[in-house]
Amino acid sequence: TSGSMRREAKLLYAKEGARAVAQNLKDKDYFGVIGFDTEPFVVIPLSLMSTIREDVEYRLNRLKASGGTFLFPALEEAKRQIERQSATRKHIIILTDGETGGSGSDYIDIVSAMHREGKIVISAIAVGEEPNLRLMSRIADYGGGAFHHTTDPSTLADLFIDELREKKKPEEKTMVERELLPIPNPDSPFLKNLASREFPPLKGYVETQAKPGARTDISLRTNGKRPPLAASWSYGEGKAIAFTSDANGRWSAPWVGWEGFSQFWSQALQWCLPERKEEQKDTHFSATLGHGDAGLVVDLFSYGASEEGRAASARVQEPGGTNAGLSLQRLAPGHYQGVYRTTKAGDYRVEITPPAGERLGPFGYTLPPLQAAEVPQPQANLPLLEALAQATGGALSPDVSSLVQPVAPPEPFPLLSYLIPLAMALYFVELLVRRMG
């Protein structure tokens, strides 16, 4: 009954749904309504219809929309009221149009306990786009009920009636929560090294049956039946595995701590992967041209195939148009090389015939002219050297002795004539200071 229930007449339609449920109940049935905003409040206490039928309309009309939304305390109050009754069928329908508040794990814990221990079915109806749809759906799943999401509030009455009719009987519910022992199939393709081992028990599963043509890899022993825990299916090159329990520890806590847990999932996923097939190797070639002291160098590289016993060759066209053949020697696996001896500079064209496959090229390469080494001059350039010496104040071919100038020793400077008067002056200053002190 939060303030948002005023929009689109949601509270009005919710009241109509509650009235429709009350009208379809018999006098021996129990009925109750708990409203909630930030706090829960009892609108109609859970009572026999024979004692409250006349008051239902009056009490529902008192409902007003205000406040926020916090579902958990209202769910606790519903649990307290319904657990006090000894009815054979117990059903709680949650309706909200906003965030539920609180921790999602708290909701899962309480509805699971209510469903498992109290045999209470909890269904959930979400109106609009503001509710936490994922949490509401999980509440219904763990509560053994149905989840409905509608954006049209006028359909609420029909949804309430659908829940009242409860099309599925309790024994037809698919969620089973009790300890069960898995039985592996020794012929399972993904249970290698595991089928002979003892699997730990599980605390719950979703009851189903294997489709025709599927293989049950792990079954469960329950009431004389063998429902599948893990079933596999192959279609063409595709594979799939269905696992009817969980893997996060709620039902499979003994499995999570089991030493074969990782191996089981690793082998299951490995089996689902497509089988690797030997791919046909394609042969690829690449060529590079260069030059060295001897001339044009041709390198051929091959990838992906064996060239044992096969030869490679090249055809070279010189700048003048002359054609010549060139044999390529195998230097290493996948590497061939040939040197076309020439000193002629210019543009060359090369076509290469690899050991297998089509001819490569033609490739173009420009061979640069040879660089002549620097030739030393037979005589020194004396006029240039003489001009440099004159310009800098030097001499051309001077005598070595003239290059070394003797250094005269420094002349002494007498200080004695200055230091003696200075010492006497300091002596008299010291005497004067002592007398005055």
C-alpha positions as CSV (number, residue, x, y, z in Angstrom):
1,T,0.0,0.0,0.0
2,S,2.9,2.4,-0.7
3,G,2.2,5.8,-2.2
4,S,2.9,4.5,-5.7
5,M,-0.2,2.3,-5.5
6,R,-2.3,5.4,-6.0
7,R,-1.1,5.6,-9.6
8,E,-3.2,3.9,-12.3
9,A,-5.7,2.8,-9.7
10,K,-3.5,-0.1,-8.7
11,L,-4.8,-0.2,-5.1
12,L,-8.4,-0.2,-6.3
13,Y,-7.7,-3.2,-8.6
14,A,-5.8,-4.9,-5.8
15,K,-8.8,-4.6,-3.5
16,E,-11.0,-6.1,-6.2
17,G,-8.7,-9.0,-6.5
18,A,-8.8,-9.6,-2.7
19,R,-12.7,-9.4,-2.8
20,A,-12.8,-11.9,-5.7
21,V,-10.7,-14.3,-3.7
22,A,-12.9,-13.9,-0.6
23,Q,-16.0,-14.5,-2.6
24,N,-14.7,-17.7,-4.0
25,L,-13.7,-19.2,-0.6
26,K,-15.9,-21.5,1.4
27,D,-16.8,-20.9,5.0
28,K,-14.3,-23.5,6.2
29,D,-11.4,-21.8,4.4
30,Y,-9.1,-19.3,6.0
31,F,-8.5,-15.8,4.6
32,G,-6.3,-12.9,5.7
33,V,-4.8,-9.7,4.3
34,I,-1.6,-8.0,5.5
35,G,-0.8,-4.6,4.1
36,F,2.7,-3.0,4.1
37,D,4.5,0.2,3.3
38,T,7.6,0.7,5.4
39,E,5.9,-1.3,8.2
40,P,3.4,-4.2,8.0
41,F,-0.1,-3.9,9.3
42,V,-2.9,-6.5,9.6
43,V,-5.9,-5.5,7.5
44,I,-7.8,-8.8,8.0
45,P,-6.4,-11.3,10.5
46,L,-6.1,-14.8,9.2
47,S,-9.5,-16.3,10.2
48,L,-12.3,-18.7,9.0
49,M,-14.3,-17.1,6.3
50,S,-17.5,-17.9,8.2
51,T,-16.4,-15.5,10.9
52,I,-15.2,-12.6,8.8
53,R,-17.1,-12.7,5.5
54,E,-19.3,-9.8,6.5
55,D,-16.3,-7.6,7.5
56,V,-14.1,-8.1,4.4
57,E,-15.6,-5.2,2.4
58,Y,-15.4,-2.8,5.3
59,R,-11.8,-3.7,6.1
60,L,-10.6,-3.6,2.5
61,N,-12.1,-0.1,2.0
62,R,-10.0,1.2,4.9
63,L,-6.8,0.6,2.9
64,K,-5.1,3.8,1.8
65,A,-1.9,4.2,-0.3
66,S,1.0,6.0,1.5
67,G,4.6,5.5,2.5
68,G,7.4,3.4,1.0
69,T,7.9,-0.3,0.4
70,F,9.5,-2.9,2.7
71,L,8.2,-6.4,2.2
72,F,10.2,-8.6,4.5
73,P,8.5,-7.7,7.9
74,A,5.1,-8.3,6.2
75,L,6.4,-11.7,5.0
76,E,7.5,-12.5,8.6
77,E,4.0,-11.6,9.9
78,A,2.3,-13.7,7.3
79,K,4.6,-16.6,8.3
80,R,3.6,-16.2,12.0
81,Q,-0.1,-16.2,11.2
82,I,-0.2,-19.0,8.7
83,E,2.0,-21.4,10.7
84,R,-0.6,-21.3,13.6
85,Q,-3.2,-22.9,11.3
86,S,-3.6,-26.6,10.6
87,A,-5.0,-26.2,7.1
88,T,-4.0,-28.9,4.5
89,R,-3.2,-26.3,1.9
90,K,-1.5,-23.0,2.7
91,H,-0.9,-20.3,0.1
92,I,0.5,-16.8,0.4
93,I,0.2,-14.4,-2.6
94,I,2.6,-11.4,-2.5
95,L,1.6,-8.3,-4.5
96,T,4.0,-5.3,-4.9
97,D,4.6,-2.5,-7.3
98,G,8.0,-1.3,-6.0
99,E,11.3,-2.4,-4.6
100,T,11.0,-4.9,-1.9
101,G,13.8,-3.6,0.3
102,G,16.2,-5.7,2.4
103,S,18.6,-8.4,1.3
104,G,17.6,-10.9,-1.4
105,S,19.2,-13.8,0.5
106,D,17.0,-13.1,3.5
107,Y,13.9,-13.5,1.3
108,I,15.2,-16.7,-0.3
109,D,16.0,-18.2,3.2
110,I,12.6,-17.4,4.7
111,V,10.4,-18.6,1.7
112,S,12.5,-21.7,1.3
113,A,12.0,-22.6,5.0
114,M,8.3,-21.8,4.7
115,H,7.9,-24.0,1.7
116,R,10.2,-26.9,2.8
117,E,9.2,-27.1,6.5
118,G,5.7,-25.6,6.6
119,K,4.5,-26.9,3.2
120,I,3.5,-23.3,2.4
121,V,3.2,-22.2,-1.3
122,I,4.3,-18.6,-2.0
123,S,3.4,-16.9,-5.2
124,A,4.3,-13.4,-6.3
125,I,2.7,-10.8,-8.5
126,A,4.7,-7.7,-9.7
127,V,2.8,-4.7,-11.1
128,G,4.6,-2.2,-13.3
129,E,8.3,-1.8,-14.1
130,E,9.6,-0.7,-10.6
131,P,9.6,-4.1,-8.7
132,N,12.7,-6.2,-8.5
133,L,11.5,-8.8,-11.0
134,R,14.4,-11.1,-10.6
135,L,13.9,-11.3,-6.8
136,M,10.2,-11.7,-7.1
137,S,10.6,-14.5,-9.6
138,R,13.1,-16.3,-7.3
139,I,10.8,-15.9,-4.3
140,A,8.1,-17.7,-6.3
141,D,10.6,-20.4,-7.4
142,Y,11.8,-21.1,-3.9
143,G,8.4,-20.8,-2.5
144,G,7.0,-23.4,-4.9
145,G,4.5,-21.0,-6.4
146,A,4.0,-19.0,-9.6
147,F,5.3,-15.6,-10.6
148,H,3.2,-13.1,-12.5
149,H,4.3,-9.8,-14.0
150,T,1.8,-7.4,-15.4
151,T,1.8,-3.8,-16.4
152,D,-2.0,-3.6,-16.5
153,P,-3.5,-3.3,-13.0
154,S,-6.9,-4.2,-14.3
155,T,-5.7,-7.9,-14.7
156,L,-5.0,-8.3,-10.9
157,A,-8.3,-9.8,-10.1
158,D,-7.9,-12.5,-12.7
159,L,-4.4,-13.3,-11.5
160,F,-5.6,-13.7,-7.9
161,I,-8.3,-16.0,-9.1
162,D,-5.8,-18.0,-11.1
163,E,-3.7,-18.5,-8.0
164,L,-6.8,-19.5,-6.0
165,R,-7.7,-22.2,-8.4
166,E,-4.1,-23.5,-8.2
167,K,-4.1,-25.4,-11.4
168,K,-1.3,-27.7,-10.2
169,K,-1.8,-30.0,-7.3
170,P,0.9,-29.9,-4.6
171,E,2.2,-33.3,-5.7
172,E,2.7,-31.9,-9.2
173,K,5.2,-29.2,-8.1
174,T,8.5,-29.7,-9.7
175,M,10.8,-28.5,-7.0
176,V,11.9,-31.3,-4.6
177,E,13.9,-30.5,-1.5
178,R,15.1,-33.5,0.4
179,E,18.3,-35.5,0.6
180,L,18.8,-37.7,-2.4
181,L,21.6,-40.1,-3.5
182,P,22.9,-39.7,-7.1
183,I,23.5,-42.9,-9.1
184,P,26.0,-42.5,-12.0
185,N,25.6,-44.3,-15.3
186,P,28.8,-46.3,-16.1
187,D,28.2,-45.8,-19.8
188,S,28.2,-42.0,-19.6
189,P,30.8,-40.5,-22.0
190,F,31.7,-37.7,-19.7
191,L,31.8,-39.6,-16.4
192,K,35.1,-41.4,-17.1
193,N,37.1,-42.1,-13.9
194,L,34.0,-40.9,-12.0
195,A,31.3,-43.5,-12.6
196,S,32.9,-46.0,-10.3
197,R,33.2,-43.5,-7.4
198,E,30.5,-42.7,-4.8
199,F,28.8,-39.5,-5.4
200,P,27.8,-37.3,-2.4
201,P,24.1,-36.8,-1.7
202,L,22.1,-33.7,-2.9
203,K,19.5,-31.7,-0.9
204,G,17.2,-30.9,-3.7
205,Y,16.5,-30.9,-7.5
206,V,13.9,-29.8,-10.1
207,E,11.9,-32.9,-11.0
208,T,11.7,-33.6,-14.7
209,Q,12.0,-36.5,-17.1
210,A,14.4,-37.3,-19.9
211,K,13.1,-36.8,-23.4
212,P,13.1,-39.7,-25.8
213,G,16.6,-40.3,-27.3
214,A,18.4,-38.6,-24.4
215,R,20.8,-40.4,-22.2
216,T,20.5,-40.3,-18.4
217,D,24.0,-39.9,-17.1
218,I,23.2,-39.5,-13.4
219,S,19.8,-40.5,-11.9
220,L,18.4,-40.1,-8.4
221,R,16.9,-42.8,-6.2
222,T,13.6,-41.5,-4.9
223,N,10.3,-43.3,-4.1
224,G,11.1,-46.1,-6.5
225,K,11.7,-43.7,-9.3
226,R,14.9,-42.7,-11.1
227,P,14.4,-39.1,-12.2
228,P,17.4,-37.6,-14.1
229,L,20.0,-35.5,-12.3
230,A,22.1,-35.1,-15.4
231,A,21.1,-36.0,-18.9
232,S,22.9,-35.5,-22.2
233,W,21.8,-35.2,-25.8
234,S,23.5,-35.2,-29.2
235,Y,22.1,-33.8,-32.4
236,G,24.4,-33.6,-35.4
237,E,27.6,-32.1,-34.2
238,G,25.9,-30.3,-31.3
239,K,25.9,-31.6,-27.7
240,A,24.0,-30.5,-24.6
241,I,23.8,-31.5,-20.9
242,A,20.9,-30.8,-18.5
243,F,21.6,-30.7,-14.8
244,T,18.5,-30.5,-12.6
245,S,20.1,-29.4,-9.3
246,D,22.2,-26.3,-8.6
247,A,25.9,-25.7,-8.4
248,N,26.2,-22.9,-5.9
249,G,25.9,-24.9,-2.7
250,R,22.2,-24.5,-1.7
251,W,21.2,-28.0,-2.7
252,S,24.7,-29.2,-3.7
253,A,26.7,-28.2,-0.6
254,P,28.1,-31.7,-0.2
255,W,29.1,-31.6,-3.9
256,V,30.9,-28.3,-3.7
257,G,33.2,-29.8,-1.0
258,W,33.6,-33.1,-2.9
259,E,37.0,-33.8,-4.4
260,G,35.5,-34.8,-7.7
261,F,33.4,-31.6,-8.1
262,S,35.9,-29.8,-10.4
263,Q,36.6,-33.0,-12.4
264,F,32.9,-33.6,-13.0
265,W,32.2,-30.1,-14.4
266,S,35.5,-30.1,-16.3
267,Q,34.7,-33.4,-18.0
268,A,31.1,-32.4,-18.7
269,L,32.1,-29.1,-20.4
270,Q,34.9,-30.9,-22.3
271,W,32.4,-33.4,-23.7
272,C,30.2,-30.5,-24.9
273,L,33.0,-28.9,-26.9
274,P,33.2,-29.8,-30.6
275,E,35.7,-32.5,-31.5
276,R,38.9,-31.2,-33.1
277,K,39.4,-32.4,-36.6
278,E,42.7,-32.6,-38.4
279,E,42.8,-29.6,-40.6
280,Q,44.2,-29.8,-44.1
281,K,47.4,-27.8,-44.2
282,D,47.7,-25.2,-47.0
283,T,51.1,-24.4,-48.4
284,H,52.0,-20.7,-48.4
285,F,55.1,-19.1,-49.9
286,S,56.7,-15.7,-49.5
287,A,59.8,-14.3,-51.3
288,T,62.3,-11.5,-50.5
289,L,64.9,-9.9,-52.8
290,G,68.1,-8.2,-51.7
291,H,71.6,-7.6,-52.8
292,G,75.1,-8.4,-51.5
293,D,78.7,-8.2,-52.6
294,A,78.1,-11.0,-55.2
295,G,74.9,-9.6,-56.7
296,L,71.1,-10.1,-56.5
297,V,70.0,-12.4,-53.6
298,V,66.7,-14.3,-53.9
299,D,65.1,-15.9,-50.7
300,L,62.0,-18.1,-50.8
301,F,60.1,-19.2,-47.7
302,S,57.5,-21.9,-47.6
303,Y,54.9,-22.7,-44.8
304,G,52.6,-25.6,-44.1
305,A,54.0,-28.5,-46.2
306,S,57.0,-30.7,-46.7
307,E,59.2,-30.1,-49.6
308,E,61.4,-33.1,-49.3
309,G,62.9,-34.1,-52.6
310,R,61.5,-31.0,-54.4
311,A,63.5,-28.2,-56.0
312,A,62.9,-24.5,-56.4
313,S,64.1,-22.1,-59.1
314,A,63.9,-18.5,-60.3
315,R,64.1,-16.7,-63.7
316,V,65.9,-13.3,-63.6
317,Q,65.5,-10.6,-66.2
318,E,68.3,-8.1,-66.3
319,P,67.9,-4.3,-67.0
320,G,68.8,-4.9,-70.7
321,G,66.1,-7.6,-71.1
322,T,68.4,-10.6,-70.9
323,N,66.8,-13.6,-69.2
324,A,68.7,-16.2,-67.1
325,G,67.8,-19.1,-64.9
326,L,68.7,-19.4,-61.2
327,S,68.6,-22.5,-59.0
328,L,67.6,-22.0,-55.4
329,Q,69.4,-24.1,-52.9
330,R,67.5,-25.5,-49.8
331,L,69.3,-24.0,-46.8
332,A,66.9,-25.2,-44.1
333,P,63.4,-26.7,-44.0
334,G,61.2,-24.1,-45.7
335,H,64.0,-21.8,-46.7
336,Y,65.6,-21.6,-50.2
337,Q,68.2,-19.1,-51.5
338,G,69.9,-18.3,-54.7
339,V,72.5,-15.6,-55.7
340,Y,72.4,-14.1,-59.2
341,R,76.0,-12.9,-59.7
342,T,76.0,-9.5,-61.4
343,T,77.5,-6.0,-60.9
344,K,75.2,-4.3,-63.3
345,A,73.0,-1.6,-61.7
346,G,69.4,-1.2,-62.7
347,D,65.9,-2.7,-62.5
348,Y,65.6,-6.5,-62.3
349,R,62.5,-8.7,-62.7
350,V,62.4,-12.1,-60.9
351,E,59.8,-15.0,-61.2
352,I,60.1,-17.8,-58.7
353,T,59.0,-21.4,-59.1
354,P,58.4,-22.9,-55.6
355,P,58.6,-26.6,-54.8
356,A,54.8,-26.8,-55.1
357,G,52.0,-24.5,-56.1
358,E,51.8,-21.7,-58.7
359,R,54.7,-19.5,-59.9
360,L,55.3,-16.4,-57.8
361,G,56.0,-12.9,-59.2
362,P,57.3,-11.3,-61.1
363,F,59.0,-9.2,-58.4
364,G,60.9,-6.0,-59.1
365,Y,64.2,-5.0,-57.5
366,T,66.6,-2.1,-58.3
367,L,70.2,-3.0,-57.8
368,P,72.2,0.1,-56.9
369,P,75.6,1.0,-58.4
370,L,78.7,-0.1,-56.6
371,Q,80.2,2.5,-54.3
372,A,83.9,2.9,-55.2
373,A,86.2,3.0,-52.2
374,E,88.0,6.3,-51.3
375,V,91.4,6.5,-53.1
376,P,94.2,8.2,-51.2
377,Q,96.0,11.2,-52.8
378,P,99.7,10.5,-53.8
379,Q,101.0,13.8,-52.3
380,A,99.8,16.3,-49.7
381,N,98.2,19.5,-50.8
382,L,101.0,21.8,-49.7
383,P,99.6,25.1,-51.0
384,L,96.4,24.6,-49.0
385,L,98.3,23.7,-45.8
386,E,100.6,26.8,-46.2
387,A,97.6,29.0,-46.6
388,L,96.0,27.6,-43.4
389,A,99.2,28.1,-41.4
390,Q,99.6,31.8,-42.5
391,A,95.9,32.5,-41.8
392,T,96.2,31.2,-38.2
393,G,99.7,32.7,-37.4
394,G,101.5,29.4,-37.6
395,A,104.2,27.9,-39.8
396,L,104.4,25.1,-42.3
397,S,106.6,22.2,-41.2
398,P,108.2,24.1,-38.2
399,D,111.2,22.8,-36.2
400,V,109.9,20.7,-33.2
401,S,112.2,22.7,-30.8
402,S,110.5,25.9,-31.8
403,L,107.2,24.5,-30.7
404,V,108.4,24.1,-27.1
405,Q,108.8,27.6,-25.4
406,P,110.8,27.6,-22.0
407,V,108.7,28.9,-19.1
408,A,110.5,31.5,-16.8
409,P,110.2,30.8,-13.0
410,P,107.9,33.2,-11.1
411,E,109.6,36.2,-9.4
412,P,109.4,36.2,-5.5
413,F,107.4,39.0,-3.8
414,P,108.9,40.1,-0.4
415,L,106.3,40.2,2.4
416,L,108.6,40.5,5.5
417,S,108.6,44.3,5.5
418,Y,104.8,44.2,5.7
419,L,104.3,41.4,8.2
420,I,106.7,42.8,11.0
421,P,104.9,46.1,11.4
422,L,101.5,44.3,11.3
423,A,102.7,41.9,14.1
424,M,103.8,44.8,16.3
425,A,100.6,46.6,15.9
426,L,98.6,43.6,16.9
427,Y,100.8,43.1,20.0
428,F,100.1,46.6,21.2
429,V,96.3,46.2,20.5
430,E,96.3,43.1,22.7
431,L,98.0,44.9,25.6
432,L,95.5,47.7,25.4
433,V,92.6,45.3,25.4
434,R,93.9,43.5,28.5
435,R,94.4,46.8,30.5
436,M,90.9,48.0,29.7
437,G,89.4,44.6,30.5
